[in-house]
Structures are given as C-alpha cells and as structure tokens.
C-alpha cells in the first residue's frame, strides 16, 4: 500500500479517534474522521468544531515542544476531514483502511461494523482499536473476516510509537502485512501478538502497576520513592533492553533463583514460569551460553553490548542522569564542606 495513495478513515471521533487521525495527518496522509453518533444540526456543528479544536490544540503543543513549525501544524490540520455518519458513504467507498474507535460497548461495535461493511470495498482492511475485546470476538461482525484485525494503540496515540496488532485464524496474512507497512510508513512500530486478553503492554503493565500499588499498601516505600525507582531504574533499563533481552543479559538462572526466593518470602505469584526453568536446565541462560530467548551464537557479542550500552548512555544524557567524572569533588567546597 503506497502511503501517497492510501485512503484512511477513522470511525469514532473521541479521544482515541482524534489521536489516530492526528498520527496520519502529521505523517502526511489525509484522514476522514467519522462521528458515528446521530446529532441534531446545531450539536453536530459544535461537536465537529470541538474535535477540530482538540486536534489543533495537540498540533500547537507539538509546535511548543519544537517538533513542528506553526505552518506545518496548519498544513497537517488541512488534511483532516470530519464527517457525520450520513456524509461518510463516499469516503468509506474509497478507503484502503478503516480504524474503528467507538466506545467499548459490544452492541455499538457490532452495529458500527455492520454499517462499515456495507460501505467499504471488500479489499478494505478493517481494524478495531479495542483494548477490551479479542479479534476472535469481533471478526464475525464484519463481512469478509479475513480482512479484520485488532490494532491496539497506546495513549497518546500520536506520540506513542507502539501499535499492537492482533489477528485471528481467519485473518489474511496479506491484510496484516499491508497494515504493518502503513503503520511503519507513518512512523509507528507495530508488533504482532496472538488473540489473548491484555495484548503485550497492558498485560505487563497491569502486573507492574498492581505490584507498585501493593508496595504502597504494605508500607514498603512511599509512592514518590517507588515512582522514582521505576523512572530512573526500571524504566531506563527497559527502554533500551526488552524484558526478555534483559533476562538473557543477567542469566535465566539468576531470575529462576531470585523468583524462587521471592515466591517463598513474599507470595507464590513470584514463581518463575516453566520456560525459565526449561531454558536453565537446557543450558540456555542467555549471553554467557550463547543462547537464551535470543540466539547469540553468530553475533559479535562485544559489539552488540557496546551498541546497547551506547543507547543507554544516550538515555541517561537526555534525562540529565549521566555519571560525571569527579562529580563528588565538584560538590565539595575547598574546606571540605558539601555544597
């Protein structure tokens, strides 16, 4: 799918719909944002103006952040068309890709998919942005389920690079590939996962957030100190090394024994999954064994580690946290007092 030829519509003019539309118009593609809700004429005009103002405001924020010039924000906004359901038939008939971003109510989604299916060509990819329902629960609500996928965006959609794409057994591989190509063209980083509740990020972050809240509840540390630890420890490391890559760096056996200790000291929920034990017993502990969750046997490990550490140092620099040579001495007065 050529970006210059792609016609994209977003059905559902709420927060997520606005963010997805903003991602495309910022990247250079025109978008039709369709309000699915029936409204009286005066209400419709007011609502559409509010939607455009919301998008304009986000563009102006990008200008203030130095990511756009003022004239570029105006050009981007000119690529946005907001339409009511009654106006959208022509736009849908030309669509290569439709994102559904209506409320997380199954009856609303079912009615929306039926309506979209009536107006788009059979080749049009239909992608739900749901964070609640599985692709397998929704696929039969569209005609030609082979062109249906879930595309879960993270908020704020126009800034977060990640989009989690989930397919069903009926989804055509070509439809998935076309969607991935278009997402990459607008600067997104798509990943593909199976239809399981929680996708990837929500599943991991739910556990992490609940554990952080539990530590406050148990009096382990203050909310401020826990969040500081996450920002300058957990978050910094895992913005460079993925969780599974980090296991390979430290060694799967280290995680196995640490998990066994925590499960006994705190709660069985900390028990390591079977794959960790299997990898350990099969000599797949990570970098030092040449294999773990990744295969390092044909890799220049020293160069790979230097690359990752370089990425980490750049993150430290951006955060103002780079260790300074003689940093302690610079904080001490000649008389030996700390400044």
C-alpha positions as a Markdown table, in Angstrom:
| # | Residue | x | y | z |
|---|---|---|---|---|
| 1 | Unk | 0.0 | 0.0 | 0.0 |
| 2 | Unk | 1.6 | 3.2 | -1.2 |
| 3 | Unk | 1.4 | 5.9 | 1.5 |
| 4 | Unk | 0.7 | 8.5 | -1.1 |
| 5 | Unk | -2.3 | 6.6 | -2.4 |
| 6 | Unk | -3.7 | 5.4 | 1.0 |
| 7 | Unk | -7.1 | 6.5 | 2.0 |
| 8 | Unk | -7.7 | 6.2 | 5.7 |
| 9 | Unk | -10.9 | 6.7 | 7.7 |
| 10 | Unk | -11.3 | 6.6 | 11.5 |
| 11 | Unk | -14.8 | 5.8 | 12.7 |
| 12 | Unk | -15.4 | 7.3 | 16.2 |
| 13 | Unk | -14.5 | 10.9 | 16.9 |
| 14 | Unk | -13.5 | 10.6 | 20.5 |
| 15 | Unk | -10.1 | 10.8 | 22.2 |
| 16 | Unk | -8.6 | 7.7 | 20.5 |
| 17 | Unk | -10.1 | 8.6 | 17.1 |
| 18 | Unk | -8.6 | 12.0 | 17.3 |
| 19 | Unk | -5.2 | 10.7 | 18.3 |
| 20 | Unk | -5.1 | 8.2 | 15.4 |
| 21 | Unk | -6.2 | 10.8 | 12.9 |
| 22 | Unk | -3.5 | 13.1 | 14.2 |
| 23 | Unk | -0.9 | 10.4 | 13.6 |
| 24 | Unk | -1.8 | 10.2 | 10.0 |
| 25 | Unk | -2.2 | 13.9 | 9.2 |
| 26 | Unk | 1.1 | 14.6 | 10.9 |
| 27 | Unk | 2.8 | 12.0 | 8.7 |
| 28 | Unk | 1.3 | 13.5 | 5.5 |
| 29 | Unk | -1.8 | 11.4 | 4.9 |
| 30 | Unk | -5.3 | 12.8 | 4.6 |
| 31 | Unk | -7.8 | 11.3 | 7.0 |
| 32 | Unk | -11.6 | 11.3 | 7.3 |
| 33 | Unk | -12.7 | 11.2 | 10.9 |
| 34 | Unk | -16.3 | 10.0 | 11.2 |
| 35 | Unk | -18.6 | 10.7 | 14.1 |
| 36 | Unk | -20.8 | 7.7 | 14.4 |
| 37 | Unk | -23.3 | 9.3 | 16.8 |
| 38 | Unk | -26.5 | 10.8 | 15.4 |
| 39 | Unk | -26.7 | 14.5 | 16.4 |
| 40 | Unk | -29.0 | 17.5 | 15.7 |
| 41 | Unk | -27.5 | 20.0 | 13.2 |
| 42 | Unk | -26.5 | 22.6 | 15.9 |
| 43 | Unk | -25.0 | 19.9 | 18.1 |
| 44 | Unk | -23.2 | 18.4 | 15.1 |
| 45 | Unk | -21.6 | 21.7 | 14.2 |
| 46 | Unk | -20.5 | 22.4 | 17.8 |
| 47 | Unk | -19.1 | 18.9 | 18.2 |
| 48 | Unk | -17.1 | 19.0 | 14.9 |
| 49 | Unk | -15.7 | 22.3 | 15.9 |
| 50 | Unk | -14.6 | 20.9 | 19.2 |
| 51 | Unk | -13.0 | 17.9 | 17.5 |
| 52 | Unk | -11.0 | 20.2 | 15.2 |
| 53 | Unk | -10.0 | 22.4 | 18.1 |
| 54 | Unk | -8.8 | 19.4 | 20.0 |
| 55 | Unk | -6.6 | 18.3 | 17.1 |
| 56 | Unk | -5.4 | 21.9 | 16.6 |
| 57 | Unk | -4.5 | 22.1 | 20.2 |
| 58 | Unk | -2.4 | 18.9 | 20.1 |
| 59 | Unk | -0.7 | 20.2 | 17.0 |
| 60 | Unk | 0.1 | 23.5 | 18.7 |
| 61 | Unk | 1.5 | 21.5 | 21.6 |
| 62 | Unk | 3.9 | 19.9 | 19.2 |
| 63 | Unk | 4.9 | 23.4 | 18.0 |
| 64 | Unk | 5.6 | 24.5 | 21.5 |
| 65 | Unk | 7.7 | 21.3 | 22.0 |
| 66 | Unk | 9.7 | 22.2 | 18.9 |
| 67 | Unk | 8.5 | 19.2 | 17.0 |
| 68 | Unk | 6.6 | 21.2 | 14.4 |
| 69 | Unk | 6.7 | 24.7 | 12.8 |
| 70 | Unk | 3.5 | 26.7 | 13.0 |
| 71 | Unk | 2.9 | 26.5 | 9.3 |
| 72 | Unk | 3.4 | 22.7 | 9.4 |
| 73 | Unk | 0.7 | 22.5 | 12.0 |
| 74 | Unk | -1.7 | 24.4 | 9.7 |
| 75 | Unk | -0.8 | 22.1 | 6.8 |
| 76 | Unk | -1.4 | 19.0 | 8.9 |
| 77 | Unk | -4.8 | 20.3 | 10.1 |
| 78 | Unk | -5.9 | 20.9 | 6.5 |
| 79 | Unk | -5.6 | 17.1 | 5.9 |
| 80 | Unk | -8.3 | 16.4 | 8.4 |
| 81 | Unk | -11.9 | 16.0 | 7.3 |
| 82 | Unk | -14.6 | 15.5 | 10.0 |
| 83 | Unk | -17.9 | 14.0 | 8.8 |
| 84 | Unk | -21.1 | 12.7 | 10.2 |
| 85 | Unk | -22.3 | 9.2 | 9.5 |
| 86 | Unk | -24.7 | 10.4 | 6.9 |
| 87 | Unk | -22.0 | 12.2 | 5.0 |
| 88 | Unk | -19.3 | 9.4 | 5.1 |
| 89 | Unk | -20.5 | 6.9 | 2.5 |
| 90 | Unk | -18.3 | 8.3 | -0.3 |
| 91 | Unk | -15.2 | 8.4 | 1.9 |
| 92 | Unk | -15.7 | 4.9 | 3.0 |
| 93 | Unk | -16.2 | 3.7 | -0.6 |
| 94 | Unk | -12.6 | 4.9 | -1.3 |
| 95 | Unk | -11.0 | 3.6 | 1.8 |
| 96 | Unk | -8.0 | 1.3 | 1.9 |
| 97 | Unk | -8.1 | 1.2 | 5.7 |
| 98 | Unk | -10.7 | 1.9 | 8.4 |
| 99 | Unk | -10.0 | 2.1 | 12.1 |
| 100 | Unk | -12.9 | 1.5 | 14.4 |
| 101 | Unk | -12.6 | 3.7 | 17.6 |
| 102 | Unk | -16.1 | 3.7 | 19.0 |
| 103 | Unk | -17.0 | 3.1 | 22.7 |
| 104 | Unk | -16.2 | -0.3 | 24.3 |
| 105 | Unk | -19.8 | -1.4 | 24.1 |
| 106 | Unk | -20.3 | -4.6 | 22.1 |
| 107 | Unk | -23.6 | -3.6 | 20.7 |
| 108 | Unk | -22.2 | -0.3 | 19.5 |
| 109 | Unk | -19.3 | -2.1 | 17.9 |
| 110 | Unk | -21.5 | -4.7 | 16.2 |
| 111 | Unk | -23.7 | -2.0 | 14.7 |
| 112 | Unk | -20.7 | 0.0 | 13.6 |
| 113 | Unk | -19.0 | -2.9 | 11.9 |
| 114 | Unk | -22.2 | -3.8 | 10.1 |
| 115 | Unk | -22.5 | -0.2 | 8.8 |
| 116 | Unk | -18.8 | 0.0 | 7.8 |
| 117 | Unk | -19.1 | -3.4 | 6.0 |
| 118 | Unk | -21.9 | -2.1 | 3.9 |
| 119 | Unk | -19.9 | 0.9 | 2.6 |
| 120 | Unk | -16.3 | -0.2 | 2.1 |
| 121 | Unk | -14.9 | -2.3 | -0.7 |
| 122 | Unk | -14.2 | -6.0 | 0.0 |
| 123 | Unk | -10.4 | -5.3 | -0.1 |
| 124 | Unk | -10.6 | -2.6 | 2.7 |
| 125 | Unk | -8.8 | -3.6 | 5.9 |
| 126 | Unk | -11.0 | -3.0 | 8.9 |
| 127 | Unk | -9.1 | -2.6 | 12.2 |
| 128 | Unk | -10.6 | -2.3 | 15.6 |
| 129 | Unk | -8.7 | -0.3 | 18.2 |
| 130 | Unk | -10.3 | -2.0 | 21.1 |
| 131 | Unk | -8.4 | -2.7 | 24.3 |
| 132 | Unk | -11.2 | -4.9 | 25.7 |
| 133 | Unk | -12.4 | -7.4 | 23.1 |
| 134 | Unk | -10.4 | -10.0 | 21.2 |
| 135 | Unk | -10.1 | -10.1 | 17.5 |
| 136 | Unk | -11.7 | -13.5 | 17.6 |
| 137 | Unk | -14.8 | -12.0 | 19.3 |
| 138 | Unk | -15.2 | -9.3 | 16.7 |
| 139 | Unk | -14.1 | -10.8 | 13.4 |
| 140 | Unk | -17.5 | -12.2 | 12.5 |
| 141 | Unk | -19.1 | -8.8 | 12.9 |
| 142 | Unk | -17.6 | -7.7 | 9.6 |
| 143 | Unk | -18.2 | -9.0 | 6.1 |
| 144 | Unk | -15.0 | -10.7 | 4.8 |
| 145 | Unk | -13.5 | -11.5 | 8.3 |
| 146 | Unk | -10.2 | -12.3 | 6.5 |
| 147 | Unk | -9.5 | -8.5 | 6.3 |
| 148 | Unk | -10.2 | -7.9 | 10.0 |
| 149 | Unk | -7.6 | -7.2 | 12.7 |
| 150 | Unk | -7.2 | -5.5 | 16.1 |
| 151 | Unk | -4.8 | -2.6 | 16.2 |
| 152 | Unk | -4.3 | -1.5 | 19.8 |
| 153 | Unk | -2.8 | 2.0 | 20.1 |
| 154 | Unk | -1.3 | 3.3 | 23.3 |
| 155 | Unk | -2.2 | 6.8 | 24.5 |
| 156 | Unk | -1.3 | 9.4 | 23.5 |
| 157 | Unk | -1.7 | 7.7 | 20.1 |
| 158 | Unk | 0.0 | 10.4 | 18.1 |
| 159 | Unk | 3.2 | 10.3 | 20.2 |
| 160 | Unk | 3.5 | 6.6 | 21.4 |
| 161 | Unk | 5.2 | 4.7 | 18.6 |
| 162 | Unk | 3.9 | 1.2 | 19.5 |
| 163 | Unk | 0.8 | -0.4 | 18.0 |
| 164 | Unk | -0.1 | -3.9 | 19.0 |
| 165 | Unk | -1.6 | -5.8 | 16.1 |
| 166 | Unk | -3.6 | -9.0 | 16.8 |
| 167 | Unk | -5.0 | -11.3 | 14.1 |
| 168 | Unk | -7.4 | -14.2 | 14.2 |
| 169 | Unk | -7.1 | -17.6 | 12.4 |
| 170 | Unk | -9.3 | -16.2 | 9.7 |
| 171 | Unk | -7.2 | -13.0 | 9.1 |
| 172 | Unk | -5.4 | -13.0 | 5.8 |
| 173 | Unk | -1.6 | -12.6 | 6.1 |
| 174 | Unk | -1.7 | -10.1 | 3.3 |
| 175 | Unk | -4.1 | -7.8 | 5.2 |
| 176 | Unk | -1.7 | -8.0 | 8.3 |
| 177 | Unk | 1.3 | -7.1 | 6.1 |
| 178 | Unk | -0.5 | -4.2 | 4.5 |
| 179 | Unk | -1.5 | -2.8 | 7.8 |
| 180 | Unk | 2.1 | -3.2 | 9.2 |
| 181 | Unk | 3.5 | -1.4 | 6.2 |
| 182 | Unk | 1.2 | 1.6 | 6.6 |
| 183 | Unk | 1.8 | 1.8 | 10.3 |
| 184 | Unk | 5.6 | 1.8 | 9.7 |
| 185 | Unk | 5.2 | 4.5 | 6.9 |
| 186 | Unk | 3.7 | 6.9 | 9.5 |
| 187 | Unk | 6.5 | 6.2 | 11.9 |
| 188 | Unk | 4.8 | 3.6 | 14.2 |
| 189 | Unk | 6.5 | 0.5 | 15.5 |
| 190 | Unk | 3.9 | -2.3 | 15.1 |
| 191 | Unk | 4.2 | -5.7 | 16.9 |
| 192 | Unk | 2.1 | -8.8 | 16.2 |
| 193 | Unk | 0.6 | -10.9 | 19.0 |
| 194 | Unk | -1.9 | -13.7 | 19.3 |
| 195 | Unk | -5.5 | -13.0 | 20.4 |
| 196 | Unk | -5.1 | -13.2 | 24.1 |
| 197 | Unk | -6.6 | -10.8 | 26.7 |
| 198 | Unk | -4.2 | -8.0 | 27.6 |
| 199 | Unk | -2.1 | -8.0 | 24.5 |
| 200 | Unk | 1.5 | -7.4 | 25.5 |
| 201 | Unk | 1.9 | -4.0 | 27.1 |
| 202 | Unk | -1.4 | -3.9 | 29.1 |
| 203 | Unk | -0.8 | -7.4 | 30.5 |
| 204 | Unk | 2.7 | -6.5 | 31.7 |
| 205 | Unk | 1.9 | -3.0 | 32.9 |
| 206 | Unk | -1.2 | -4.3 | 34.9 |
| 207 | Unk | 1.1 | -6.6 | 36.9 |
| 208 | Unk | 3.7 | -3.9 | 37.4 |
| 209 | Unk | 1.1 | -1.2 | 38.4 |
| 210 | Unk | -0.7 | -3.5 | 40.8 |
| 211 | Unk | 2.6 | -4.5 | 42.4 |
| 212 | Unk | 3.6 | -0.9 | 42.8 |
| 213 | Unk | 0.2 | -0.1 | 44.5 |
| 214 | Unk | 0.6 | -3.2 | 46.7 |
| 215 | Unk | 4.0 | -2.0 | 47.9 |
| 216 | Unk | 2.4 | 1.3 | 49.0 |
| 217 | Unk | -0.3 | -0.7 | 50.7 |
| 218 | Unk | 2.3 | -2.8 | 52.5 |
| 219 | Unk | 4.3 | 0.2 | 53.5 |
| 220 | Unk | 7.4 | -0.9 | 51.6 |
| 221 | Unk | 8.2 | 2.6 | 50.4 |
| 222 | Unk | 6.5 | 5.9 | 49.7 |
| 223 | Unk | 4.7 | 6.4 | 46.4 |
| 224 | Unk | 7.3 | 9.0 | 45.5 |
| 225 | Unk | 10.2 | 6.7 | 46.1 |
| 226 | Unk | 8.6 | 3.8 | 44.2 |
| 227 | Unk | 7.9 | 6.0 | 41.2 |
| 228 | Unk | 11.4 | 7.4 | 41.3 |
| 229 | Unk | 12.8 | 3.8 | 41.4 |
| 230 | Unk | 10.6 | 3.0 | 38.4 |
| 231 | Unk | 11.6 | 6.1 | 36.4 |
| 232 | Unk | 15.4 | 6.0 | 37.0 |
| 233 | Unk | 15.8 | 2.2 | 37.4 |
| 234 | Unk | 13.2 | 0.0 | 35.9 |
| 235 | Unk | 12.1 | 2.4 | 33.1 |
| 236 | Unk | 15.5 | 3.5 | 32.0 |
| 237 | Unk | 16.9 | 0.0 | 31.6 |
| 238 | Unk | 13.8 | -1.4 | 29.9 |
| 239 | Unk | 13.6 | 1.5 | 27.4 |
| 240 | Unk | 16.9 | 0.0 | 26.0 |
| 241 | Unk | 16.7 | -3.7 | 26.8 |
| 242 | Unk | 13.5 | -5.5 | 26.4 |
| 243 | Unk | 12.4 | -7.7 | 29.4 |
| 244 | Unk | 13.4 | -11.0 | 27.7 |
| 245 | Unk | 16.6 | -9.5 | 26.4 |
| 246 | Unk | 17.4 | -8.3 | 30.0 |
| 247 | Unk | 16.9 | -11.9 | 31.2 |
| 248 | Unk | 19.5 | -13.0 | 28.7 |
| 249 | Unk | 21.9 | -10.3 | 29.9 |
| 250 | Unk | 21.7 | -11.3 | 33.5 |
| 251 | Unk | 21.1 | -15.0 | 33.0 |
| 252 | Unk | 17.9 | -17.0 | 33.2 |
| 253 | Unk | 19.2 | -19.0 | 36.1 |
| 254 | Unk | 19.5 | -15.7 | 38.1 |
| 255 | Unk | 15.9 | -15.0 | 37.5 |
| 256 | Unk | 14.9 | -18.6 | 38.4 |
| 257 | Unk | 16.6 | -18.5 | 41.8 |
| 258 | Unk | 15.5 | -14.9 | 42.6 |
| 259 | Unk | 11.9 | -15.8 | 41.7 |
| 260 | Unk | 12.1 | -18.9 | 43.9 |
| 261 | Unk | 13.3 | -16.8 | 46.8 |
| 262 | Unk | 10.6 | -14.1 | 46.3 |
| 263 | Unk | 7.9 | -16.7 | 46.0 |
| 264 | Unk | 8.8 | -18.1 | 49.3 |
| 265 | Unk | 9.5 | -14.8 | 51.1 |
| 266 | Unk | 6.5 | -12.9 | 49.7 |
| 267 | Unk | 3.9 | -14.7 | 47.6 |
| 268 | Unk | 3.7 | -17.7 | 45.1 |
| 269 | Unk | 2.9 | -15.2 | 42.4 |
| 270 | Unk | 6.6 | -14.6 | 42.0 |
| 271 | Unk | 7.3 | -18.1 | 40.9 |
| 272 | Unk | 9.2 | -18.2 | 37.6 |
| 273 | Unk | 7.3 | -19.7 | 34.6 |
| 274 | Unk | 8.2 | -23.1 | 33.3 |
| 275 | Unk | 10.1 | -21.7 | 30.3 |
| 276 | Unk | 12.7 | -20.1 | 32.6 |
| 277 | Unk | 13.4 | -23.5 | 34.3 |
| 278 | Unk | 13.5 | -25.3 | 30.9 |
| 279 | Unk | 16.0 | -22.8 | 29.5 |
| 280 | Unk | 18.2 | -23.1 | 32.6 |
| 281 | Unk | 18.2 | -26.9 | 32.5 |
| 282 | Unk | 18.9 | -26.9 | 28.7 |
| 283 | Unk | 21.9 | -24.5 | 29.1 |
| 284 | Unk | 20.1 | -21.6 | 27.5 |
| 285 | Unk | 20.8 | -18.9 | 30.2 |
| 286 | Unk | 21.5 | -16.1 | 27.8 |
| 287 | Unk | 24.6 | -14.3 | 26.6 |
| 288 | Unk | 27.1 | -16.4 | 28.5 |
| 289 | Unk | 25.7 | -19.6 | 27.0 |
| 290 | Unk | 25.2 | -18.1 | 23.5 |
| 291 | Unk | 21.5 | -18.8 | 23.7 |
| 292 | Unk | 18.5 | -17.7 | 25.8 |
| 293 | Unk | 15.4 | -16.2 | 24.5 |
| 294 | Unk | 17.6 | -15.0 | 21.7 |
| 295 | Unk | 20.4 | -16.7 | 19.7 |
| 296 | Unk | 23.8 | -15.0 | 20.1 |
| 297 | Unk | 26.0 | -17.7 | 18.6 |
| 298 | Unk | 26.6 | -15.9 | 15.3 |
| 299 | Unk | 26.6 | -12.4 | 16.9 |
| 300 | Unk | 29.6 | -10.2 | 17.7 |
| 301 | Unk | 28.6 | -10.0 | 21.4 |
| 302 | Unk | 31.1 | -7.3 | 22.3 |
| 303 | Unk | 29.8 | -5.0 | 19.5 |
| 304 | Unk | 26.2 | -5.8 | 20.4 |
| 305 | Unk | 26.8 | -4.9 | 24.1 |
| 306 | Unk | 28.6 | -1.7 | 23.2 |
| 307 | Unk | 25.7 | -0.7 | 21.0 |
| 308 | Unk | 23.1 | -1.3 | 23.7 |
| 309 | Unk | 25.2 | 0.5 | 26.3 |
| 310 | Unk | 25.6 | 3.4 | 24.0 |
| 311 | Unk | 21.8 | 3.6 | 23.6 |
| 312 | Unk | 21.6 | 3.5 | 27.4 |
| 313 | Unk | 24.1 | 6.3 | 27.9 |
| 314 | Unk | 22.1 | 8.5 | 25.4 |
| 315 | Unk | 19.0 | 7.9 | 27.5 |
| 316 | Unk | 21.0 | 9.0 | 30.6 |
| 317 | Unk | 22.1 | 12.1 | 28.8 |
| 318 | Unk | 18.6 | 13.0 | 27.8 |
| 319 | Unk | 17.5 | 12.5 | 31.4 |
| 320 | Unk | 20.3 | 14.5 | 32.9 |
| 321 | Unk | 21.5 | 11.4 | 34.8 |
| 322 | Unk | 24.9 | 10.7 | 33.2 |
| 323 | Unk | 27.5 | 10.0 | 35.9 |
| 324 | Unk | 30.0 | 12.9 | 36.0 |
| 325 | Unk | 33.7 | 12.3 | 36.3 |
| 326 | Unk | 34.9 | 13.9 | 39.7 |
| 327 | Unk | 31.2 | 14.7 | 40.3 |
| 328 | Unk | 31.6 | 14.2 | 44.0 |
| 329 | Unk | 34.6 | 16.5 | 44.2 |
| 330 | Unk | 32.7 | 19.2 | 42.4 |
| 331 | Unk | 30.1 | 19.1 | 45.1 |
| 332 | Unk | 32.6 | 19.8 | 47.9 |
| 333 | Unk | 33.9 | 23.2 | 48.9 |
| 334 | Unk | 37.7 | 23.6 | 49.4 |
| 335 | Unk | 37.1 | 23.5 | 53.1 |
| 336 | Unk | 35.6 | 20.0 | 52.8 |
| 337 | Unk | 32.0 | 21.1 | 53.1 |
| 338 | Unk | 29.4 | 19.7 | 50.7 |
| 339 | Unk | 27.9 | 22.5 | 48.6 |
